[in-house]
Amino acid sequence: MASPILFFGLLAFVFPSALASDPSALQDFCVADAKSQVLINGLACKDPTSVEANDFSTSGLHIAGNTSTPNGLSVTAPQIPGLNTLGLSLFRFDYAPWGVNPPHIHHRATEILTVLEGSLEVGFVTSTNRLITKVLQKGDVFVFPLGLVHYQRNVGKKSASAIAAASSQNPGFIPIAGAVFGSKPQIPSDVLAKAFQVDKNVVNYIRSKF
């Protein structure tokens, strides 16, 4: 009898879609029908005969976002109906000087980021708590593996910007600090105090920021 490892290895080879972030599409494209309320692996498909080039295009990503935010960060997520069900999403990030995209997780996608302007310190933490980090310059590219905590920070004296793509139509976003200290209902203070080895007053102070 073949070993279970060989059996599941063959399954993974025959059905590679099982390893993908999003299911494979069963048609050339499925332009999102914004008027439909049906959600099946994304939005329902628009009538293919009414699809046009604009459904696969967007503009405005050359425009910098407003970074007057607590973290000095702006995120622009363009709406491209033609990406529906294709397993991709696109974002523009703008960072004020020393602006930060705080530690967070995309639990459904790998992310690849390209610096457009400025200098960015980027990093992710492995399952063994090792920090993989690097300072990127204009034109540099960096990959954040699926499900790992990662961040970006502008380390220059001028504004910075980047474009990122994710391997899922809906990559998910879990901010670490917000999830831990801003959950509804709250995680008990004594649990967080023990987890972070601090006094409850410290936990309550941090929680007040969320």
Buried (B, 14 or more C-beta within 10 A) or exposed (E): EEEEEEEEEEEEEEEEEEEEBBEEBEEEBBBBBEEEEEEEBBBBBBEEEEBEEEBBEEEEBEEBBEBEEEBBBBEBEBEBBBBBBBBBBBBBBBBBBEBBBBBBBBEBBBBBBBBBBBBBBBBBBEEEEEEBBEBBEBEBEBEBBBBBBBBBBBBBEEBBBBBBBBBBBBBBBBBBEBEBBBEEEBBEBEEBBEEEEEEBEBBBEBBEEE
